[in-house]
């Protein structure tokens, strides 16, 4: 099975997750790891399965990935799984965290769901994790989202740790699960 892990990464967070997924995809498969700038539009046809990754910008996938998605052919022969990194907390059932995640990263999942529906691609799953924010994004979060200093200090400390080793291991487990689900091991 030919597998492509294709990603766009601005700060390096998404690249780390892509590398973890690729490490698993390359076990017993012919696998490639490419950044978006390394691929031609027609290259997608050479793969049976694609892991597609992006950072979350403005609560959805980065514009460059959204633009690239438009080039994906209708009813392609490959199957797909999506992954994205974001600077917000995970939705965990608590009112505050669910609100923050849905407001600042929630449209990323919908972007992958829409891609699958509009292009009739078999989407086998999605993975996301927190990533460390750039200085400007951190400044935006502080001024627009988490204004309370008591909430901001532990949030910033935690955010700067991501993606953690646990995030990397979770990405690998995601890749294993998807490969089994796709019956491409």
C-alpha positions in Angstrom: 0.0 0.0 0.0 1.3 3.5 -0.9 0.7 6.0 1.9 1.4 9.7 1.8 1.6 11.9 4.9 1.1 15.4 3.5 1.2 18.4 5.7 1.6 22.2 6.0 3.3 23.5 9.1 4.2 27.1 9.9 5.6 26.8 13.4 6.7 23.1 13.4 3.9 21.7 15.5 2.1 20.0 12.6 5.4 18.7 11.2 6.1 16.9 14.4 2.7 15.2 14.3 3.2 14.4 10.6 6.6 12.8 11.3 5.0 10.6 14.1 2.3 9.5 11.7 4.8 8.8 9.0 6.9 6.7 11.3 3.9 4.3 11.8 2.8 4.5 8.1 6.2 3.4 6.9 6.0 0.1 8.8 5.2 -2.6 6.2 4.0 0.1 3.7 5.6 2.2 1.0 5.3 5.6 2.6 6.2 9.2 1.8 6.4 12.2 4.1 6.0 15.5 2.2 5.3 19.1 3.0 2.7 20.8 0.9 5.4 22.7 -1.1 7.0 19.4 -2.1 4.0 18.0 -3.9 2.4 18.4 -7.3 -1.4 18.3 -7.8 -1.1 15.1 -9.8 1.0 13.3 -7.2 -2.0 12.4 -5.1 -3.1 9.9 -7.7 0.0 7.9 -6.9 -1.2 7.0 -3.4 -3.8 4.6 -1.9 -4.1 6.5 1.3 -3.3 10.0 2.5 -2.9 11.5 6.0 -3.5 15.2 5.5 -2.4 17.7 8.2 -2.6 21.4 8.9 -2.4 23.9 11.6 -5.6 25.6 12.7 -5.8 29.2 11.8 -8.9 31.4 12.5 -10.7 28.3 14.0 -10.3 26.3 10.8 -7.6 24.7 8.7 -4.9 27.0 7.4 -5.9 28.9 4.2 -3.1 27.2 2.2 -4.6 23.8 3.0 -8.1 24.9 2.3 -7.0 26.2 -1.1 -5.2 22.9 -1.7 -8.3 20.9 -0.9 -10.1 22.7 -3.7 -7.6 21.0 -6.1 -8.4 17.5 -4.9 -10.3 15.6 -7.6 -13.9 14.5 -7.1 -14.2 10.9 -6.0 -10.4 10.2 -5.9 -9.2 6.7 -5.6 -7.4 7.3 -2.3 -8.8 7.1 1.2 -8.0 9.9 3.7 -7.4 10.8 7.4 -7.0 14.3 8.7 -4.9 15.8 11.5 -4.5 19.3 12.8 -2.8 21.2 15.6 -4.2 24.2 17.4 -3.3 26.4 20.3 -6.5 26.0 22.3 -7.5 23.4 24.9 -9.2 20.1 24.0 -13.0 19.9 24.4 -13.3 17.7 27.5 -16.9 18.0 28.6 -16.3 21.1 30.7 -18.2 24.1 29.7 -15.2 26.4 29.4 -12.9 24.0 27.5 -15.7 23.0 25.2 -16.5 26.6 24.5 -12.8 27.5 23.8 -12.2 24.5 21.6 -15.4 25.0 19.5 -14.8 28.7 19.1 -11.1 28.5 18.2 -10.6 25.1 16.6 -14.0 23.6 16.0 -14.3 24.4 12.3 -11.2 22.4 11.5 -13.1 19.1 12.0 -15.9 20.5 9.9 -13.5 21.4 7.1 -12.4 17.7 6.9 -16.0 16.5 7.1 -16.9 18.9 4.3 -14.0 17.8 2.2 -15.1 14.2 2.5 -18.7 15.0 1.6 -18.0 17.4 -1.2 -15.3 15.3 -2.9 -16.8 12.0 -1.9 -13.6 10.9 -0.2 -13.6 8.1 2.3 -12.5 9.9 5.5 -11.4 7.3 8.1 -10.8 9.7 11.0 -9.3 12.8 12.4 -6.7 13.6 15.0 -5.9 16.9 16.7 -3.7 18.1 19.5 -2.5 21.3 21.0 0.6 23.0 19.7 2.7 25.7 21.1 1.6 29.1 19.7 3.9 31.6 18.0 4.5 34.8 19.8 1.9 36.7 17.8 -0.7 34.0 18.3 0.1 33.8 22.0 -0.4 37.6 22.2 -3.7 37.3 20.4 -4.9 34.6 22.8 -3.9 36.7 25.8 -5.6 39.8 24.5 -8.8 38.3 22.9 -9.5 34.9 24.4 -8.0 34.4 27.9 -8.0 37.8 29.5 -8.0 36.6 33.1 -4.5 36.4 34.4 -5.3 33.6 36.8 -6.5 31.5 33.9 -3.8 32.7 31.5 -0.6 31.8 33.5 -1.3 28.1 33.7 -2.7 28.0 30.2 0.4 29.6 28.7 2.7 27.3 30.7 0.8 24.2 29.5 0.5 25.4 25.9 4.2 26.0 25.5 4.8 22.3 26.2 2.9 21.0 23.2 3.1 18.9 21.3 4.2 16.7 24.2 5.5 13.2 24.1 2.0 12.1 24.9 0.7 14.0 21.9 3.2 12.3 19.7 2.3 8.9 21.1 -1.4 9.6 20.6 -0.7 10.5 17.0 1.1 7.2 16.5 -1.8 5.3 18.0 -4.2 7.3 15.7 -2.1 6.2 12.7 -2.1 2.6 13.8 -5.8 2.6 14.3 -6.4 4.3 10.9 -4.1 1.8 9.1 -6.0 -1.1 10.6 -9.3 0.5 9.8 -8.2 1.0 6.2 -7.0 -2.5 6.1 -3.6 -1.3 4.7 -1.2 -2.9 7.2 
